[in-house]
Amino acid sequence: MSTLRGKVHRLGANVDTDVIIPARYLNTTDPAELAKHCLEDLDPTFPLRVRQGDIIVADENFGSGSSREHAPVAIKGAGIACVVASTFARIFYRNSINVGLPIVECREIVEITKEGDELEIDLVSGKIINLTQGVTAAAVPFPDFMRAIIEAGGLVPYLRDKLATGAPVDA
């Protein structure tokens, strides 16, 4: 899973967790149920348009607001393979890693993408290729231990595996 490829869904700046998954749906932790309401207050058609492997591209401060793991769970449950943003709210960043959702910080992503473009993202090198426009950008690559958490499906499965095998924990 070191390379991801998908269609872009463009969002603006300051998309907060209340917009990602409205508070009225916080009575469940079921990813499939949360996915049905992901970003619906911003774009009611989003849950219907998103396809497995798609990529969200956003401007600065993505995931600001309250600290709720429901937000990255809803995004991942909707089939989004990765979120690329100019910057992320720090708690959203860590919550995303903890639930196994790849998120990539790239300052220039907004300038090189449009809705519907196809991106290829290398999580090891941080290289982002806009296959539609033929341009590339450099993102902040994940450290090995964070990539291992994402590849395991999140922090809990990562720790379960480490504890079951007796391997050292790097998180």
MDTraj code that builds the backbone (N, CA, C; nanometers):
import mdtraj as md
import numpy as np

residues = "MET SER THR LEU ARG GLY LYS VAL HIS ARG LEU GLY ALA ASN VAL ASP THR ASP VAL ILE ILE PRO ALA ARG TYR LEU ASN THR THR ASP PRO ALA GLU LEU ALA LYS HIS CYS LEU GLU ASP LEU ASP PRO THR PHE PRO LEU ARG VAL ARG GLN GLY ASP ILE ILE VAL ALA ASP GLU ASN PHE GLY SER GLY SER SER ARG GLU HIS ALA PRO VAL ALA ILE LYS GLY ALA GLY ILE ALA CYS VAL VAL ALA SER THR PHE ALA ARG ILE PHE TYR ARG ASN SER ILE ASN VAL GLY LEU PRO ILE VAL GLU CYS ARG GLU ILE VAL GLU ILE THR LYS GLU GLY ASP GLU LEU GLU ILE ASP LEU VAL SER GLY LYS ILE ILE ASN LEU THR GLN GLY VAL THR ALA ALA ALA VAL PRO PHE PRO ASP PHE MET ARG ALA ILE ILE GLU ALA GLY GLY LEU VAL PRO TYR LEU ARG ASP LYS LEU ALA THR GLY ALA PRO VAL ASP ALA".split()
xyz = np.array([
    [0.0818, -0.1201, 0.0000],
    [0.0000, 0.0000, 0.0000],
    [0.0861, 0.1263, 0.0000],
    [0.2076, 0.1170, -0.0429],
    [0.2914, 0.2366, -0.0397],
    [0.2567, 0.3356, -0.1504],
    [0.1844, 0.2898, -0.2541],
    [0.1421, 0.3801, -0.3601],
    [-0.0095, 0.3752, -0.3730],
    [-0.0713, 0.4931, -0.3732],
    [-0.2161, 0.5055, -0.3852],
    [-0.2497, 0.5802, -0.5129],
    [-0.3632, 0.5469, -0.5715],
    [-0.4057, 0.6126, -0.6947],
    [-0.5566, 0.6306, -0.6893],
    [-0.6039, 0.7544, -0.7167],
    [-0.7469, 0.7769, -0.7119],
    [-0.7887, 0.9118, -0.7666],
    [-0.9200, 0.9288, -0.7752],
    [-0.9818, 1.0504, -0.8269],
    [-0.9952, 1.1540, -0.7157],
    [-0.9713, 1.2793, -0.7500],
    [-0.9715, 1.3895, -0.6542],
    [-1.1128, 1.4428, -0.6291],
    [-1.1415, 1.4634, -0.4998],
    [-1.2575, 1.5400, -0.4545],
    [-1.1998, 1.6619, -0.3834],
    [-1.2180, 1.7810, -0.4413],
    [-1.1564, 1.9034, -0.3889],
    [-1.2433, 1.9691, -0.2828],
    [-1.1802, 2.0078, -0.1741],
    [-1.2448, 2.0820, -0.0663],
    [-1.1622, 2.2060, -0.0366],
    [-1.2203, 2.2996, 0.0350],
    [-1.1524, 2.4243, 0.0668],
    [-1.0728, 2.4189, 0.1952],
    [-1.0577, 2.5349, 0.2564],
    [-0.9820, 2.5487, 0.3809],
    [-1.0749, 2.5338, 0.5016],
    [-1.0156, 2.5000, 0.6149],
    [-1.0845, 2.4959, 0.7439],
    [-1.2049, 2.4019, 0.7474],
    [-1.1934, 2.2882, 0.6825],
    [-1.2997, 2.1872, 0.6897],
    [-1.2869, 2.1213, 0.8258],
    [-1.3861, 2.1472, 0.9118],
    [-1.3744, 2.0986, 1.0485],
    [-1.4453, 1.9648, 1.0677],
    [-1.4215, 1.9055, 1.1838],
    [-1.4766, 1.7722, 1.2109],
    [-1.6284, 1.7728, 1.2168],
    [-1.6898, 1.8875, 1.2511],
    [-1.8361, 1.8969, 1.2519],
    [-1.8929, 1.8902, 1.1102],
    [-1.8151, 1.9342, 1.0127],
    [-1.8573, 1.9249, 0.8727],
    [-1.8276, 1.7849, 0.8185],
    [-1.7155, 1.7286, 0.8589],
    [-1.6791, 1.5949, 0.8111],
    [-1.7842, 1.4927, 0.8545],
    [-1.8208, 1.4951, 0.9810],
    [-1.9293, 1.4092, 1.0301],
    [-2.0079, 1.4898, 1.1332],
    [-2.1285, 1.5345, 1.0973],
    [-2.2088, 1.6163, 1.1882],
    [-2.2375, 1.5448, 1.3211],
    [-2.2444, 1.6240, 1.4273],
    [-2.2626, 1.5718, 1.5633],
    [-2.3863, 1.4843, 1.5772],
    [-2.4886, 1.5068, 1.4961],
    [-2.6125, 1.4277, 1.5080],
    [-2.5907, 1.2796, 1.4757],
    [-2.4747, 1.2447, 1.4189],
    [-2.4447, 1.1048, 1.3849],
    [-2.3419, 1.0413, 1.4782],
    [-2.3082, 1.1075, 1.5852],
    [-2.2038, 1.0563, 1.6740],
    [-2.2526, 0.9476, 1.7684],
    [-2.3765, 0.9050, 1.7523],
    [-2.4300, 0.7976, 1.8368],
    [-2.3910, 0.6597, 1.7844],
    [-2.3108, 0.6541, 1.6794],
    [-2.2617, 0.5268, 1.6263],
    [-2.1128, 0.5373, 1.5974],
    [-2.0475, 0.4231, 1.6002],
    [-1.9071, 0.4172, 1.5583],
    [-1.8906, 0.3265, 1.4366],
    [-2.0017, 0.2821, 1.3806],
    [-2.0000, 0.1936, 1.2646],
    [-1.9506, 0.2697, 1.1410],
    [-1.8362, 0.2299, 1.0850],
    [-1.7813, 0.3016, 0.9699],
    [-1.8778, 0.3107, 0.8515],
    [-1.9531, 0.2061, 0.8246],
    [-2.0464, 0.2080, 0.7108],
    [-2.1580, 0.3092, 0.7331],
    [-2.2069, 0.3182, 0.8551],
    [-2.3132, 0.4145, 0.8859],
    [-2.2592, 0.5572, 0.8823],
    [-2.1425, 0.5795, 0.9395],
    [-2.0813, 0.7124, 0.9367],
    [-2.0523, 0.7562, 0.7933],
    [-2.0103, 0.6616, 0.7093],
    [-1.9789, 0.6922, 0.5687],
    [-2.0986, 0.7499, 0.4939],
    [-2.2174, 0.7058, 0.5288],
    [-2.3399, 0.7542, 0.4620],
    [-2.3625, 0.9036, 0.4840],
    [-2.2966, 0.9593, 0.5859],
    [-2.3184, 1.0995, 0.6220],
    [-2.1923, 1.1838, 0.6123],
    [-2.0855, 1.1257, 0.5624],
    [-1.9574, 1.1945, 0.5502],
    [-1.9707, 1.3176, 0.4603],
    [-1.9385, 1.4322, 0.5139],
    [-1.9377, 1.5615, 0.4430],
    [-2.0738, 1.6025, 0.3875],
    [-2.1821, 1.5422, 0.4343],
    [-2.3137, 1.5713, 0.3771],
    [-2.3588, 1.7155, 0.3992],
    [-2.3157, 1.7809, 0.5068],
    [-2.3550, 1.9206, 0.5273],
    [-2.2797, 2.0149, 0.4343],
    [-2.1645, 1.9743, 0.3870],
    [-2.0874, 2.0530, 0.2909],
    [-2.1349, 2.0252, 0.1487],
    [-2.1596, 1.8964, 0.1190],
    [-2.2032, 1.8531, -0.0130],
    [-2.2909, 1.7288, 0.0030],
    [-2.4237, 1.7462, -0.0025],
    [-2.5138, 1.6322, 0.0187],
    [-2.4920, 1.5161, -0.0784],
    [-2.4283, 1.5421, -0.1925],
    [-2.4058, 1.4350, -0.2901],
    [-2.2758, 1.3593, -0.2652],
    [-2.1904, 1.4096, -0.1746],
    [-2.0606, 1.3465, -0.1537],
    [-2.0708, 1.1974, -0.1222],
    [-2.1532, 1.1562, -0.0249],
    [-2.1584, 1.0123, 0.0053],
    [-2.2036, 0.9263, -0.1134],
    [-2.2743, 0.9864, -0.2069],
    [-2.3212, 0.9130, -0.3243],
    [-2.2175, 0.9104, -0.4368],
    [-2.1333, 1.0145, -0.4421],
    [-2.0357, 1.0270, -0.5510],
    [-1.9029, 0.9583, -0.5242],
    [-1.8653, 0.9486, -0.3976],
    [-1.7333, 0.8958, -0.3649],
    [-1.7251, 0.7468, -0.3983],
    [-1.6100, 0.7066, -0.4472],
    [-1.5843, 0.5668, -0.4830],
    [-1.4615, 0.5180, -0.4078],
    [-1.4561, 0.3876, -0.3874],
    [-1.3424, 0.3258, -0.3197],
    [-1.2128, 0.3683, -0.3880],
    [-1.1182, 0.4181, -0.3087],
    [-0.9884, 0.4582, -0.3625],
    [-0.9779, 0.6050, -0.3983],
    [-1.0877, 0.6805, -0.3910],
    [-1.0818, 0.8238, -0.4200],
    [-0.9966, 0.8965, -0.3167],
    [-0.9596, 1.0193, -0.3501],
    [-0.8699, 1.0986, -0.2667],
    [-0.9329, 1.2350, -0.2413],
    [-0.9333, 1.2773, -0.1155],
    [-0.9761, 1.4135, -0.0826],
    [-0.8538, 1.5034, -0.0886],
    [-0.8686, 1.6182, -0.1555],
    [-0.7651, 1.7217, -0.1583],
    [-0.8267, 1.8468, -0.0974],
    [-0.7591, 1.9025, 0.0019],
    [-0.8124, 2.0196, 0.0713],
    [-0.7027, 2.1227, 0.0953],
    [-0.7474, 2.2421, 0.1263],
    [-0.6564, 2.3511, 0.1584],
    [-0.6124, 2.3389, 0.3042],
    [-0.5776, 2.4459, 0.3658],
    [-0.5191, 2.4433, 0.4998],
    [-0.6176, 2.4098, 0.6108],
    [-0.5619, 2.3611, 0.7212],
    [-0.6325, 2.3375, 0.8467],
    [-0.7448, 2.2339, 0.8345],
    [-0.7224, 2.1295, 0.7576],
    [-0.8233, 2.0245, 0.7428],
    [-0.8365, 1.9487, 0.8747],
    [-0.9593, 1.9250, 0.9176],
    [-0.9852, 1.8471, 1.0382],
    [-0.9802, 1.9268, 1.1663],
    [-0.9930, 2.0578, 1.1570],
    [-0.9944, 2.1394, 1.2783],
    [-1.1234, 2.1143, 1.3560],
    [-1.1311, 2.1676, 1.4747],
    [-1.2517, 2.1523, 1.5550],
    [-1.2331, 2.0494, 1.6636],
    [-1.3416, 1.9836, 1.6971],
    [-1.3381, 1.8910, 1.8109],
    [-1.2566, 1.7660, 1.7780],
    [-1.2071, 1.7044, 1.8824],
    [-1.1251, 1.5846, 1.8690],
    [-1.2157, 1.4627, 1.8659],
    [-1.2587, 1.4247, 1.7487],
    [-1.3446, 1.3069, 1.7377],
    [-1.2880, 1.2109, 1.6348],
    [-1.2682, 1.0874, 1.6770],
    [-1.2198, 0.9861, 1.5843],
    [-1.3246, 0.9511, 1.4794],
    [-1.4494, 0.9894, 1.5040],
    [-1.5554, 0.9632, 1.4077],
    [-1.5229, 1.0233, 1.2702],
    [-1.4544, 1.1383, 1.2688],
    [-1.4272, 1.2069, 1.1420],
    [-1.3386, 1.1234, 1.0490],
    [-1.2185, 1.0804, 1.0904],
    [-1.1400, 0.9974, 0.9993],
    [-1.2037, 0.8602, 0.9743],
    [-1.2790, 0.8081, 1.0710],
    [-1.3487, 0.6808, 1.0500],
    [-1.4532, 0.6959, 0.9395],
    [-1.5264, 0.8080, 0.9393],
    [-1.6268, 0.8335, 0.8350],
    [-1.5618, 0.8450, 0.6973],
    [-1.4497, 0.9157, 0.6913],
    [-1.3786, 0.9335, 0.5639],
    [-1.3288, 0.7991, 0.5116],
    [-1.2653, 0.7243, 0.5983],
    [-1.2144, 0.5922, 0.5584],
    [-1.3294, 0.4990, 0.5216],
    [-1.4359, 0.5022, 0.5993],
    [-1.5531, 0.4191, 0.5714],
    [-1.6188, 0.4508, 0.4385],
    [-1.6077, 0.5770, 0.3959],
    [-1.6645, 0.6185, 0.2669],
    [-1.5837, 0.5666, 0.1488],
    [-1.4646, 0.5121, 0.1760],
    [-1.3821, 0.4577, 0.0688],
    [-1.2657, 0.5458, 0.0297],
    [-1.2502, 0.6593, 0.0950],
    [-1.1393, 0.7490, 0.0634],
    [-1.0076, 0.6802, 0.1004],
    [-0.9159, 0.6750, 0.0043],
    [-0.7874, 0.6082, 0.0254],
    [-0.6871, 0.6972, 0.0972],
    [-0.7032, 0.8301, 0.0821],
    [-0.6050, 0.9229, 0.1364],
    [-0.6635, 1.0635, 0.1369],
    [-0.6212, 1.1442, 0.2322],
    [-0.6524, 1.2864, 0.2326],
    [-0.5205, 1.3606, 0.2162],
    [-0.5164, 1.4516, 0.1205],
    [-0.3995, 1.5362, 0.0990],
    [-0.4446, 1.6791, 0.1235],
    [-0.3751, 1.7496, 0.2101],
    [-0.4118, 1.8879, 0.2402],
    [-0.2867, 1.9731, 0.2572],
    [-0.3055, 2.1032, 0.2441],
    [-0.1945, 2.1961, 0.2666],
    [-0.1439, 2.1825, 0.4093],
    [-0.2372, 2.1791, 0.5052],
    [-0.2035, 2.1542, 0.6455],
    [-0.3211, 2.0839, 0.7129],
    [-0.2916, 2.0185, 0.8243],
    [-0.3928, 1.9471, 0.9022],
    [-0.3944, 1.9984, 1.0451],
    [-0.5114, 1.9914, 1.1073],
    [-0.5175, 2.0110, 1.2513],
    [-0.4438, 1.8932, 1.3138],
    [-0.3633, 1.9177, 1.4139],
    [-0.2759, 1.8139, 1.4699],
    [-0.3526, 1.6954, 1.5282],
    [-0.4618, 1.7190, 1.6003],
    [-0.5344, 1.6070, 1.6605],
    [-0.6004, 1.5219, 1.5521],
    [-0.6485, 1.5849, 1.4449],
    [-0.7057, 1.5089, 1.3344],
    [-0.5974, 1.4241, 1.2692],
    [-0.4794, 1.4810, 1.2550],
    [-0.3664, 1.4091, 1.1953],
    [-0.3411, 1.2792, 1.2714],
    [-0.3292, 1.2900, 1.4040],
    [-0.2991, 1.1707, 1.4832],
    [-0.4173, 1.0748, 1.4873],
    [-0.5394, 1.1264, 1.4965],
    [-0.6568, 1.0389, 1.4934],
    [-0.6624, 0.9608, 1.3623],
    [-0.6245, 1.0248, 1.2532],
    [-0.6254, 0.9568, 1.1230],
    [-0.5265, 0.8417, 1.1201],
    [-0.4067, 0.8665, 1.1680],
    [-0.3065, 0.7601, 1.1754],
    [-0.3589, 0.6469, 1.2635],
    [-0.4163, 0.6827, 1.3779],
    [-0.4660, 0.5825, 1.4727],
    [-0.5734, 0.4917, 1.4142],
    [-0.6522, 0.5425, 1.3175],
    [-0.7570, 0.4587, 1.2568],
    [-0.7135, 0.4027, 1.1212],
    [-0.5890, 0.4311, 1.0803],
    [-0.5366, 0.3740, 0.9565],
    [-0.5718, 0.4497, 0.8299],
    [-0.6023, 0.5788, 0.8419],
    [-0.6316, 0.6615, 0.7248],
    [-0.5070, 0.7392, 0.6858],
    [-0.4496, 0.7134, 0.5678],
    [-0.3329, 0.7904, 0.5246],
    [-0.3697, 0.9364, 0.4997],
    [-0.2922, 1.0263, 0.5565],
    [-0.3090, 1.1694, 0.5304],
    [-0.1721, 1.2263, 0.4974],
    [-0.1689, 1.3101, 0.3955],
    [-0.0425, 1.3594, 0.3421],
    [-0.0471, 1.5110, 0.3381],
    [0.0560, 1.5717, 0.3952],
    [0.0651, 1.7173, 0.3952],
    [0.1497, 1.7637, 0.2767],
    [0.0892, 1.8517, 0.1941],
    [0.1575, 1.9038, 0.0754],
    [0.1120, 2.0476, 0.0542],
    [0.2014, 2.1398, 0.0752],
    [0.1675, 2.2834, 0.0677],
    [0.1140, 2.3245, -0.0700],
    [0.1633, 2.2628, -0.1751],
    [0.1264, 2.3077, -0.3098],
    [0.0126, 2.2283, -0.3744],
    [-0.0512, 2.1378, -0.2991],
    [-0.1506, 2.0487, -0.3583],
    [-0.2679, 2.1235, -0.4210],
    [-0.3102, 2.2331, -0.3606],
    [-0.4258, 2.3075, -0.4106],
    [-0.3958, 2.3690, -0.5477],
    [-0.2718, 2.4121, -0.5675],
    [-0.2352, 2.4752, -0.6952],
    [-0.2254, 2.3754, -0.8103],
    [-0.2049, 2.2474, -0.7789],
    [-0.1808, 2.1515, -0.8879],
    [-0.2966, 2.0539, -0.9108],
    [-0.4109, 2.0754, -0.8462],
    [-0.5227, 1.9817, -0.8636],
    [-0.6547, 2.0521, -0.8882],
    [-0.7396, 1.9801, -0.9583],
    [-0.8784, 2.0217, -0.9809],
    [-0.9685, 1.9027, -0.9498],
    [-1.0939, 1.9305, -0.9247],
    [-1.1936, 1.8254, -0.9027],
    [-1.1880, 1.7249, -1.0176],
    [-1.1813, 1.5972, -0.9843],
    [-1.1834, 1.4916, -1.0848],
    [-1.0483, 1.4491, -1.1384],
    [-0.9411, 1.5241, -1.1077],
    [-0.8072, 1.4830, -1.1505],
    [-0.7743, 1.3466, -1.0901],
    [-0.6811, 1.2768, -1.1511],
    [-0.6340, 1.1506, -1.0951],
    [-0.4945, 1.1711, -1.0388],
    [-0.4776, 1.1307, -0.9115],
    [-0.3484, 1.1435, -0.8440],
    [-0.2874, 1.0079, -0.8172],
    [-0.1555, 1.0072, -0.8141],
    [-0.0804, 0.8929, -0.7654],
    [0.0078, 0.9447, -0.6524],
    [-0.0002, 0.8795, -0.5368],
    [0.0717, 0.9241, -0.4178],
    [0.1624, 0.8123, -0.3694],
    [0.2901, 0.8429, -0.3576],
    [0.3871, 0.7480, -0.3034],
    [0.4085, 0.7843, -0.1570],
    [0.3573, 0.7014, -0.0661],
    [0.3663, 0.7303, 0.0770],
    [0.5085, 0.7164, 0.1307],
    [0.5944, 0.6441, 0.0602],
    [0.7323, 0.6263, 0.1050],
    [0.8163, 0.7499, 0.0729],
    [0.8087, 0.7959, -0.0512],
    [0.8915, 0.9089, -0.0927],
    [0.8231, 1.0443, -0.0728],
    [0.6904, 1.0433, -0.0645],
    [0.6162, 1.1686, -0.0549],
    [0.5877, 1.2320, -0.1900],
    [0.6178, 1.1628, -0.2965],
    [0.5956, 1.2172, -0.4302],
    [0.4482, 1.2041, -0.4692],
    [0.3909, 1.3153, -0.5166],
    [0.2534, 1.3170, -0.5648],
    [0.2570, 1.3524, -0.7126],
    [0.1942, 1.2678, -0.7930],
    [0.1871, 1.2931, -0.9371],
    [0.0413, 1.3165, -0.9737],
    [0.0134, 1.4306, -1.0343],
    [-0.1184, 1.4550, -1.0906],
    [-0.1140, 1.3966, -1.2314],
    [-0.1707, 1.2782, -1.2468],
    [-0.1664, 1.2071, -1.3749],
    [-0.2478, 1.2781, -1.4821],
    [-0.3495, 1.3514, -1.4427],
    [-0.4344, 1.4237, -1.5376],
    [-0.3608, 1.5428, -1.5977],
    [-0.2917, 1.6178, -1.5132],
    [-0.2255, 1.7402, -1.5583],
    [-0.0765, 1.7226, -1.5875],
    [-0.0199, 1.6075, -1.5482],
    [0.1208, 1.5816, -1.5749],
    [0.2164, 1.6646, -1.4913],
    [0.1771, 1.6936, -1.3666],
    [0.2645, 1.7706, -1.2775],
    [0.2892, 1.6909, -1.1499],
    [0.3993, 1.7244, -1.0824],
    [0.4328, 1.6549, -0.9580],
    [0.4518, 1.7555, -0.8448],
    [0.4422, 1.7042, -0.7230],
    [0.4651, 1.7846, -0.6039],
    [0.5322, 1.6966, -0.4997],
    [0.5980, 1.7615, -0.4067],
    [0.6627, 1.6887, -0.2984],
    [0.5808, 1.7064, -0.1709],
    [0.5511, 1.5954, -0.1075],
    [0.4786, 1.5961, 0.0192],
    [0.5714, 1.5499, 0.1300],
    [0.5252, 1.5627, 0.2517],
    [0.6007, 1.5142, 0.3663],
    [0.5795, 1.3634, 0.3753],
    [0.6852, 1.2828, 0.3543],
    [0.6668, 1.1372, 0.3613],
    [0.6451, 1.0903, 0.5049],
    [0.5784, 0.9774, 0.5191],
    [0.5570, 0.9189, 0.6513],
    [0.6836, 0.8515, 0.7010],
    [0.7125, 0.8656, 0.8290],
    [0.8186, 0.7824, 0.8872],
    [0.7756, 0.6358, 0.8804],
    [0.8717, 0.5462, 0.8813],
    [0.8410, 0.4029, 0.8694],
    [0.7410, 0.3545, 0.9734],
    [0.7554, 0.3973, 1.0998],
    [0.6665, 0.3463, 1.2037],
    [0.5227, 0.3922, 1.1819],
    [0.5024, 0.5138, 1.1283],
    [0.3659, 0.5611, 1.1023],
    [0.3054, 0.4873, 0.9831],
    [0.3871, 0.4614, 0.8832],
    [0.3392, 0.3846, 0.7680],
    [0.3011, 0.2437, 0.8112],
    [0.3762, 0.1867, 0.9044],
    [0.3443, 0.0526, 0.9564],
    [0.2098, 0.0526, 1.0283],
    [0.1803, 0.1584, 1.1033],
    [0.0507, 0.1690, 1.1713],
    [-0.0618, 0.1766, 1.0689],
    [-0.0448, 0.2593, 0.9665],
    [-0.1471, 0.2731, 0.8617],
    [-0.1674, 0.1402, 0.7895],
    [-0.0574, 0.0756, 0.7515],
    [-0.0674, -0.0514, 0.6787],
    [-0.1329, -0.1611, 0.7616],
    [-0.1200, -0.1525, 0.8930],
    [-0.1843, -0.2507, 0.9817],
    [-0.3334, -0.2247, 0.9961],
    [-0.3794, -0.1077, 0.9512],
    [-0.5203, -0.0726, 0.9638],
    [-0.5486, 0.0169, 1.0824],
    [-0.4439, 0.0658, 1.1484],
    [-0.4601, 0.1559, 1.2617],
    [-0.3749, 0.1128, 1.3792],
    [-0.3788, 0.1932, 1.4849],
    [-0.2943, 0.1696, 1.6015],
    [-0.3313, 0.0416, 1.6760],
    [-0.4599, 0.0145, 1.6940],
    [-0.5001, -0.1046, 1.7689],
    [-0.4570, -0.2327, 1.6962],
    [-0.4862, -0.2481, 1.5669],
    [-0.4375, -0.3697, 1.4994],
    [-0.2844, -0.3783, 1.4970],
    [-0.2176, -0.2650, 1.4835],
    [-0.0713, -0.2621, 1.4858],
    [-0.0187, -0.3157, 1.6185],
    [-0.0743, -0.2656, 1.7291],
    [-0.0300, -0.3099, 1.8610],
    [-0.0654, -0.4551, 1.8872],
    [-0.1838, -0.4975, 1.8422],
    [-0.2224, -0.6390, 1.8587],
    [-0.1205, -0.7304, 1.7915],
    [-0.0821, -0.6937, 1.6691],
    [0.0148, -0.7732, 1.5938],
    [0.1499, -0.7755, 1.6646],
    [0.1949, -0.6596, 1.7102],
    [0.3247, -0.6510, 1.7789],
    [0.3242, -0.7347, 1.9070],
    [0.2163, -0.7235, 1.9831],
    [0.2081, -0.7968, 2.1088],
    [0.1970, -0.9482, 2.0852],
    [0.1243, -0.9860, 1.9797],
    [0.1083, -1.1290, 1.9491],
    [0.2389, -1.1922, 1.9038],
    [0.3214, -1.1166, 1.8335],
    [0.4467, -1.1709, 1.7826],
    [0.5668, -1.1439, 1.8733],
    [0.5452, -1.0594, 1.9741],
    [0.6543, -1.0252, 2.0643],
    [0.7532, -0.9264, 2.0040],
    [0.7149, -0.8663, 1.8915],
    [0.8022, -0.7682, 1.8259],
    [0.8028, -0.6368, 1.9033],
    [0.9107, -0.5598, 1.8944],
    [0.9144, -0.4309, 1.9641],
    [0.8138, -0.3334, 1.9042],
    [0.7574, -0.2488, 1.9887],
    [0.6588, -0.1487, 1.9469],
    [0.7317, -0.0182, 1.9214],
    [0.7128, 0.0368, 1.7992],
    [0.7814, 0.1599, 1.7604],
    [0.6944, 0.2837, 1.7734],
    [0.5667, 0.2667, 1.8070],
    [0.4755, 0.3819, 1.8130],
    [0.4956, 0.4531, 1.9417],
])
top = md.Topology()
chain = top.add_chain()
for i, resn in enumerate(residues, 1):
    res = top.add_residue(resn, chain, resSeq=i)
    for name in ("N", "CA", "C"):
        top.add_atom(name, md.element.get_by_symbol(name[0]), res)
traj = md.Trajectory(xyz[None], top)
